[in-house]
Amino acid sequence: MNAKLLSREVNKKTGAPVIGVFAPCDPRIDQQSRERSINIVKNASEMLANKILQPDGTPVEIVYSDILIDAESQADQVARQFKEAGVNILVCVPDTWSFPQLTTLSLLAHFPKDTPINFTTGNSAPRPGVVYTHATAGAIAQFGKLTHINVGRWPDVGQSPQMDAETLENLVDWCYAAITFMGLRGRRIVIFGHDSMGMETALAHVLETRNQFGLEITRLDMKLLADMLQKESYDKAELKKLRTWLEGHAKGRIELPELEKDSELLDKSLALYLIVRDLMVELDAVGGGFMSQLEWGSDARAIQQPVADIMESLFNSSFDHNGPKPITPFATEADAQALLTQLFMTWLSGGNPPLFMDFRKVWEKQDLLDFAEKNQLEVDHSETWLEKGFVDGVNSGSASFDWAAKPGATEHEIMSKISFPKAVDYFYYLGNSVHFISPGGIEGVAARLAFSSLSGMFSMVWDEAKTVELPNDFAQAIRQTANPTWPHTFVVPKYATMTEYKQYAPSNHFHLTWGLKPARLQFWMDFTNVLSVTPWQSRPTFVEGTDRPVPLLYLINGGELNTKRLKLGR
């Protein structure tokens, strides 16, 4: 046989997450029960179809096999079917008893050990698929592989049962974590510049990120961007379109005190977006970060360059001058761990916009009462934000435009709330910032990735959180205490006290993504071996209906922390 030259055409779906649904069965069981099992596989697959979205809105492919796995030969057949279809995530929906080693364990032998597998079953007695689930999950845990089980509900009788809404929701949450884990493998993020301002928490841990998440980090010097700006290496017609679009939304709110000079600087900052966007497309990057400080725009020894605030905001937004677009998580100050946090949470939420913030001032109740008295401001003592306090989240870059309004707002509604004042003085007034105050009532997860050289492991410090809306006079006064030209989001954690929040922040930056459920984050941390850090005294170890059930693998190996260390050989 001669060597075969491959076509230069590449299927862009290769390596994308694909979910394969299957079921084992017992060859001794009656034909009616076998037909019921096949219908459960089909129904589960159809219920998942179009429910799991990648950040660009593309539904994840769901495939299934109507071959029931009775023994090794069927396990081999289904595994080969799945591998040919690109399956890299497994969902088993057993409805009958069967034999673990002859069925799912034989199928798993065809896949890498870290392939995500979920067992979703009804809690039925007639043909106990739940018994099979416990037996098989127990066997898998013994040889050190992670699995999750979802003992839910579907009717005990009937030929075509469907899982109930809660069972489906739990499976969907797991699937989002699995596609984030698998879908980002082999992908790439881009960091322009090195770790800015000597921020050790912003370091790109290249080897650790590659080993733990399968992500590559491309590092490019900011000189390339400065040169491309000077050479005008961008589409000038598109720059005009972008400027016209921005002015159409906010012409009266774009501050240009020295019209000719400031207009030119604004154009340069917008051109920067086009340049970086095109470079990221060329590199097929899923996220980016830009150092800026100090060399780019605030070192007096160098040629000053325009601020990148609008560029960073555009990447993190769901639209630009060309209309709706996928979120491309982007971090200011080349904060690689911020970028990773935003990237993972955007994928886990199905493409929702991230918010990059300084962990600026923590306002406790007494601080607010003293501030109100000093500034002669009235307060309603029943307000949550007064009783518990809040964090003023504020940063000059990376503030997604979407966070100026509530989820579901139109582009016009969002942009009507945003202004573009001149940048603060330590950027030498070279361009425009982005300013808004986020509305209250937006709920999600606030989190921050951290790394420790002692353990060689990443951790995620997180809590559920929501935004609060202050009376306008109070909000404006708070805004003036920090940077009035920057975005402000007032964040209240669900479980952390303000004392805990102040003491346990792993960095000066933190990140908020709306619509992200804790269970999805927890499933993902299981897959990636990231430590879950919730040191809040009032948070229970397990919150039923919110948290994912602890995997059996952890229970038989001394707990989550010990198991994750064992998996890394530490």
C-alpha positions in Angstrom: 0.0 0.0 0.0 1.4 3.4 -1.0 1.5 6.4 1.3 -1.5 8.6 1.0 -1.3 12.4 0.6 -4.0 14.1 2.5 -6.1 16.8 1.0 -5.3 20.4 1.9 -8.9 21.0 2.7 -9.5 20.8 6.5 -12.9 20.2 8.1 -13.2 23.1 10.5 -15.4 20.9 12.8 -12.5 18.6 13.5 -11.6 18.7 17.2 -14.9 20.6 18.1 -16.9 19.2 21.0 -19.2 16.4 19.9 -21.5 14.7 22.4 -22.3 11.0 21.8 -25.4 9.4 23.5 -25.7 5.7 24.1 -27.2 3.0 26.3 -26.1 -0.4 27.5 -28.6 -3.3 27.8 -28.9 -6.9 29.0 -29.3 -9.4 26.1 -31.7 -11.5 28.3 -34.2 -8.6 28.5 -37.5 -8.7 26.6 -37.8 -7.0 23.2 -40.2 -4.4 24.5 -37.7 -3.2 27.1 -35.0 -3.1 24.5 -37.1 -0.9 22.3 -37.8 1.4 25.2 -34.1 1.7 25.8 -33.5 2.7 22.2 -36.3 5.3 22.4 -34.7 6.8 25.6 -31.4 7.3 23.7 -33.2 8.9 20.8 -35.4 11.2 23.1 -32.4 12.2 25.2 -30.4 13.2 22.1 -33.3 15.2 20.6 -33.8 17.0 24.0 -30.2 18.0 24.0 -30.1 19.1 20.4 -29.8 22.9 20.1 -29.6 23.2 23.9 -25.8 23.4 24.1 -24.4 26.5 22.4 -20.8 27.4 21.7 -19.9 31.1 22.4 -20.5 31.9 18.7 -24.0 30.6 19.0 -23.4 27.4 17.1 -25.2 24.4 18.6 -22.9 21.6 19.7 -23.3 18.5 17.6 -25.3 15.6 19.3 -25.0 12.1 17.8 -26.4 8.9 19.1 -26.3 5.2 18.4 -29.4 2.9 18.4 -27.1 -0.1 18.9 -27.7 -1.2 22.5 -24.4 -2.3 24.1 -25.0 -5.8 25.4 -21.4 -7.0 25.3 -17.8 -6.2 24.1 -18.6 -6.5 20.4 -21.3 -3.8 20.6 -19.1 -1.7 22.8 -16.4 -1.8 20.1 -18.9 -1.1 17.4 -20.4 2.0 19.1 -17.0 3.3 20.1 -15.8 3.1 16.5 -19.0 4.8 15.3 -18.4 7.6 17.9 -14.8 8.1 17.0 -15.6 8.3 13.3 -18.2 11.0 14.2 -15.6 13.0 16.3 -17.3 12.2 19.6 -15.2 13.4 22.6 -17.9 13.7 25.2 -20.0 10.7 26.3 -23.5 10.6 27.8 -24.9 7.2 28.9 -28.6 6.9 29.5 -29.2 3.4 31.0 -32.7 2.1 31.6 -32.0 -1.5 32.4 -29.5 -3.5 34.4 -26.5 -4.8 32.4 -22.9 -5.8 33.0 -20.4 -2.9 33.5 -17.3 -4.6 32.2 -19.0 -6.0 29.1 -20.5 -2.6 28.2 -19.5 0.9 29.1 -16.1 -0.1 30.5 -15.2 -1.8 27.2 -16.4 1.3 25.3 -14.3 3.6 27.5 -11.2 1.6 26.6 -11.4 3.3 23.2 -11.2 6.8 24.6 -8.6 8.8 26.5 -8.9 8.5 30.3 -10.0 12.1 30.7 -12.9 11.9 28.3 -16.0 13.4 30.1 -18.7 10.8 30.7 -22.1 11.4 32.3 -24.6 8.8 33.5 -28.1 10.1 33.4 -30.8 7.7 34.5 -34.3 7.5 35.7 -34.8 6.3 39.3 -36.9 3.3 38.2 -37.3 -0.1 39.7 -38.7 -2.4 36.9 -35.5 -2.7 34.9 -33.1 -0.8 37.2 -30.9 1.4 35.1 -30.0 3.2 38.3 -28.5 0.0 39.7 -26.3 -0.2 36.6 -25.3 3.4 37.0 -24.1 3.0 40.5 -22.3 -0.2 39.7 -20.5 1.3 36.7 -19.7 4.6 38.3 -18.3 2.8 41.2 -16.1 0.6 39.0 -14.9 3.6 37.1 -14.0 5.5 40.3 -11.9 2.6 41.5 -9.5 2.9 38.5 -9.2 6.7 39.1 -11.4 8.1 36.3 -13.7 11.0 37.0 -17.4 10.5 36.2 -20.6 12.3 37.1 -24.0 10.7 37.7 -27.4 12.3 37.3 -30.1 10.2 38.9 -33.2 12.0 37.7 -36.7 11.1 36.6 -38.4 9.6 33.7 -41.6 7.4 33.7 -41.2 3.8 34.9 -43.6 2.6 32.3 -44.3 3.5 28.6 -42.4 2.9 25.4 -41.1 6.4 24.8 -40.3 8.1 28.2 -38.7 11.5 28.4 -36.6 12.9 31.2 -38.2 15.6 33.3 -37.1 19.3 33.1 -34.9 19.1 36.2 -33.0 16.0 35.0 -32.5 17.7 31.6 -31.3 20.9 33.2 -28.7 19.0 35.3 -27.5 17.3 32.1 -27.3 20.5 30.2 -25.2 22.1 32.9 -22.8 19.2 32.8 -22.6 19.3 29.0 -21.6 23.0 29.1 -18.7 22.2 31.4 -17.7 19.3 29.2 -17.7 21.3 26.0 -15.7 24.1 27.7 -13.2 21.5 28.8 -12.9 19.8 25.4 -13.7 22.7 23.1 -10.8 24.8 24.3 -8.2 22.1 24.0 -5.7 23.0 21.3 -7.0 26.6 21.1 -5.0 29.7 21.4 -5.0 33.0 23.3 -2.8 36.0 22.4 -1.0 38.3 24.9 0.4 41.6 23.5 3.3 42.7 25.7 4.7 41.1 28.9 3.3 41.2 32.4 2.5 44.8 33.0 3.4 46.9 36.0 5.2 43.9 37.5 1.9 42.3 38.4 2.9 38.7 39.3 -0.8 37.7 39.4 -1.0 38.7 35.7 1.7 36.3 34.6 1.1 34.0 31.6 1.9 30.6 33.2 2.7 29.1 29.8 3.6 25.6 30.7 1.0 25.2 33.4 -1.7 26.6 31.2 -0.7 24.2 28.4 -0.6 21.2 30.7 -3.8 21.9 32.7 -6.1 23.4 30.1 -4.6 22.4 26.7 -4.4 26.1 25.8 -1.5 27.7 24.0 -0.4 31.3 24.7 1.0 33.3 21.8 3.0 36.3 23.0 3.5 39.2 20.6 5.4 42.4 21.3 3.5 45.7 21.4 6.0 47.1 19.0 4.2 45.2 16.3 1.0 47.1 17.1 2.8 50.5 17.3 4.4 49.8 13.9 1.2 48.8 12.3 -0.5 51.9 13.6 2.3 54.1 12.2 2.1 52.2 8.8 -1.7 52.5 8.8 -1.9 48.7 8.3 -5.7 48.6 8.5 -8.7 49.1 6.2 -9.3 52.8 6.2 -12.8 52.5 4.8 -13.7 50.2 7.7 -12.1 52.6 10.2 -14.5 55.3 8.8 -17.4 52.9 9.2 -16.4 52.2 12.8 -16.1 55.9 13.6 -19.4 56.7 12.0 -21.1 53.9 13.9 -19.7 55.1 17.2 -20.7 58.7 16.6 -24.1 57.6 15.5 -24.6 56.1 18.9 -22.8 58.6 21.1 -21.7 61.7 19.2 -22.7 64.1 22.0 -21.0 61.9 24.6 -17.6 61.6 23.0 -15.3 64.1 24.6 -12.9 65.8 22.1 -11.8 69.1 23.7 -9.0 69.7 21.2 -11.0 68.6 18.2 -8.4 68.0 15.5 -5.8 66.4 17.8 -8.3 64.4 19.9 -10.2 63.2 16.8 -7.0 61.8 15.4 -6.3 60.0 18.6 -9.8 58.6 18.7 -9.3 57.3 15.1 -6.0 55.6 16.2 -7.6 53.9 19.2 -10.4 52.6 16.9 -7.8 51.5 14.3 -6.1 49.5 17.1 -9.2 47.4 17.4 -9.2 46.6 13.7 -5.5 45.7 13.7 -5.7 43.5 16.8 -8.9 41.9 15.5 -7.3 40.9 12.2 -4.2 39.5 14.0 -6.4 37.4 16.2 -8.3 36.1 13.3 -5.1 35.2 11.5 -4.0 33.3 14.6 -7.4 31.7 15.2 -7.3 33.0 18.8 -10.2 32.6 21.2 -9.1 35.4 23.5 -6.6 38.1 24.0 -4.9 40.5 26.4 -3.1 43.8 26.0 -0.4 45.1 28.4 -0.6 48.9 27.8 1.0 50.1 31.0 3.7 51.3 31.3 5.5 51.2 28.0 2.6 51.8 25.6 1.0 55.0 26.8 2.4 56.2 30.1 6.2 56.1 30.0 7.4 59.6 29.3 10.6 58.3 27.8 8.8 56.7 24.9 6.5 57.8 22.1 3.0 57.8 23.6 0.4 55.6 22.0 -3.5 55.9 22.3 -5.3 54.1 25.1 -6.9 50.8 24.2 -10.1 51.1 26.3 -12.5 51.1 23.4 -10.7 48.3 21.7 -10.9 46.1 24.8 -14.5 46.9 25.4 -15.4 46.0 21.8 -13.8 42.6 22.0 -15.8 41.8 25.2 -19.1 43.0 23.7 -21.7 41.1 21.7 -21.7 43.6 18.8 -19.6 46.2 16.9 -19.9 48.3 13.8 -20.6 45.2 11.7 -23.5 44.0 13.9 -23.9 41.1 16.3 -20.7 39.1 16.9 -19.4 36.5 19.3 -17.7 37.6 22.5 -13.9 37.4 22.3 -12.8 37.6 26.0 -10.1 40.2 26.3 -8.1 41.3 29.3 -6.5 44.7 30.1 -3.0 45.0 31.4 -2.0 41.6 29.8 -3.6 39.9 32.8 -3.4 36.3 31.6 -5.2 34.8 34.6 -8.0 37.4 34.1 -8.2 36.4 30.5 -8.5 32.7 31.4 -11.2 33.4 34.0 -13.2 35.4 31.4 -12.7 32.8 28.7 -13.8 29.8 30.8 -16.8 31.6 32.2 -17.9 32.9 28.8 -17.9 29.4 27.4 -19.6 28.0 30.5 -22.4 30.5 30.2 -23.0 29.9 26.5 -21.3 33.0 25.3 -22.3 35.7 27.8 -20.2 38.9 28.1 -17.6 39.0 30.9 -16.9 42.1 33.0 -13.3 42.9 33.9 -13.0 45.0 37.1 -10.5 46.3 39.6 -11.4 45.0 43.0 -11.4 48.7 43.9 -13.1 49.9 47.1 -15.1 47.6 49.4 -17.8 49.7 50.9 -19.0 48.4 54.2 -22.1 49.5 56.0 -20.4 52.0 58.3 -18.4 53.4 55.4 -21.6 54.1 53.6 -23.3 55.7 56.6 -20.3 57.9 57.2 -20.1 58.8 53.5 -23.8 59.6 53.4 -23.6 61.9 56.5 -20.5 63.7 55.2 -22.1 64.3 51.8 -25.6 65.0 53.1 -27.1 62.0 51.1 -30.2 60.3 52.1 -30.2 56.5 52.5 -32.9 53.9 52.7 -31.9 51.6 55.6 -33.8 48.6 54.1 -31.6 48.5 51.0 -29.5 45.3 50.6 -26.5 47.3 49.4 -26.5 49.4 52.6 -26.9 46.4 55.0 -24.3 44.2 53.4 -22.1 46.6 51.6 -20.7 46.2 48.1 -17.6 46.4 45.9 -17.1 49.3 43.5 -15.9 47.3 40.5 -14.1 49.8 38.2 -11.4 49.6 35.5 -10.4 51.6 32.5 -10.4 48.8 30.0 -12.1 45.5 29.1 -15.6 46.7 30.3 -18.0 45.0 27.9 -20.5 47.5 26.5 -23.3 44.9 27.3 -22.8 45.6 31.0 -24.2 49.1 30.6 -27.7 47.6 30.5 -29.5 44.5 31.6 -29.3 41.2 29.7 -31.4 41.2 26.6 -31.1 44.9 25.9 -30.7 46.1 22.3 -27.5 47.6 20.9 -29.2 51.0 20.8 -30.4 50.7 24.5 -26.9 49.7 25.6 -25.0 52.4 23.6 -27.3 55.1 24.8 -26.0 54.6 28.3 -22.3 54.9 27.5 -20.1 57.9 27.2 -16.5 58.3 26.1 -14.7 60.9 28.2 -11.0 61.7 27.9 -8.7 59.2 29.5 -7.3 60.0 33.0 -4.1 61.9 33.3 -1.6 59.1 33.7 -2.4 58.1 30.2 -1.4 61.6 29.0 -4.9 62.2 27.6 -4.1 60.1 24.6 -7.6 58.9 23.7 -10.9 58.2 25.2 -12.1 56.0 28.1 -15.4 54.1 28.3 -17.9 55.1 31.0 -21.2 53.7 32.3 -22.7 52.6 35.6 -24.2 49.1 35.4 -27.8 48.6 36.3 -28.8 46.6 39.4 -30.3 43.1 39.4 -27.8 41.3 37.2 -27.0 37.9 38.7 -24.1 35.6 37.9 -20.8 34.3 39.3 -17.9 36.6 40.3 -14.6 34.8 40.2 -10.9 34.9 39.8 -8.4 32.3 38.8 -5.2 32.0 40.8 -2.0 29.9 40.6 0.4 28.6 43.3 3.9 27.3 42.6 3.8 25.4 45.9 1.1 23.0 44.6 1.6 23.6 40.9 -2.2 24.0 40.7 -4.7 26.6 39.6 -7.6 27.6 42.0 -10.8 29.5 41.3 -12.0 31.9 44.1 -15.7 32.4 43.4 -19.1 33.3 44.8 -22.5 34.0 43.4 -23.1 37.7 43.0 -25.5 40.3 41.8 -25.3 44.0 40.9 -27.1 46.7 42.9 -28.3 50.1 41.8 -27.7 53.0 44.0 -29.8 56.2 44.0 -28.3 58.5 41.3 -26.9 61.1 43.6 -25.3 58.4 45.8 -23.9 56.6 42.7 -22.4 59.8 41.3 -20.8 60.6 44.6 -19.3 57.1 44.9 -18.1 57.4 41.3 -16.2 60.6 42.1 -14.2 58.8 44.9 -12.5 56.5 42.3 -12.1 57.2 38.6 -15.2 59.1 37.4 -14.3 58.5 33.7 -14.3 54.7 34.0 -17.1 52.1 34.2 -18.6 51.3 37.6 -20.4 48.2 38.7 -21.6 47.8 42.2 -21.3 44.1 43.2 -22.7 42.3 46.2 -21.5 38.7 46.8 -24.2 36.2 48.0 -22.3 34.5 50.7 -19.0 36.4 51.4 -19.0 39.1 54.0 -17.2 42.3 53.1 -14.5 41.4 55.6 -14.0 38.0 53.9 -14.2 39.6 50.4 -11.5 42.1 51.3 -9.1 39.5 52.8 -9.5 36.7 50.3 -9.2 38.4 46.9 -6.5 36.6 45.0 -5.7 39.7 42.9 -6.6 43.3 42.3 -8.8 42.2 39.4 -12.0 40.2 39.5 -14.6 39.1 36.9 -18.3 38.7 36.6 -20.3 36.8 34.1 -24.1 36.9 34.1 -26.3 33.8 33.7 -23.5 31.5 34.9 -24.6 28.7 37.2 -22.4 27.4 40.0 -22.9 23.8 39.0 -21.4 24.4 35.5 -18.4 26.0 37.1 -18.0 23.1 39.5 -18.3 20.5 36.8 -15.7 22.3 34.8 -13.3 22.5 37.8 -13.7 18.7 38.2 -12.6 18.2 34.6 -9.7 20.6 34.7 -8.5 19.7 38.2 -8.9 23.3 39.4 -9.3 23.8 43.1 -12.6 25.3 44.1 -12.1 28.1 46.7 -15.2 29.4 48.6 -13.9 30.4 52.0 -17.2 32.1 53.0 -18.3 31.1 56.5 -22.0 31.3 55.6 -21.8 29.1 52.5 -22.7 25.4 53.1 -20.5 22.7 51.8 -23.3 21.6 49.5 -26.2 23.8 48.4 -28.9 21.4 47.0 -30.4 22.6 43.8 -27.4 24.9 43.1 -24.3 22.8 43.4 -23.4 19.7 41.5 -23.3 16.5 43.6 -19.7 15.7 44.7 -18.3 12.9 42.4 -17.8 9.5 43.9 -14.1 9.6 43.0 -13.6 12.4 45.5 -15.5 10.6 48.3 -13.4 7.4 48.1 -10.1 9.3 47.9 -10.2 11.6 50.9 -12.1 14.5 49.5 -11.9 16.9 46.6 -8.6 18.6 47.5 -6.8 15.3 48.2 -8.1 13.7 45.0 -7.1 16.6 42.8 -3.6 16.5 44.4 -3.4 12.7 43.8 -4.4 13.2 40.1 -1.4 15.6 39.7 0.9 13.2 41.6 1.3 15.6 44.5 
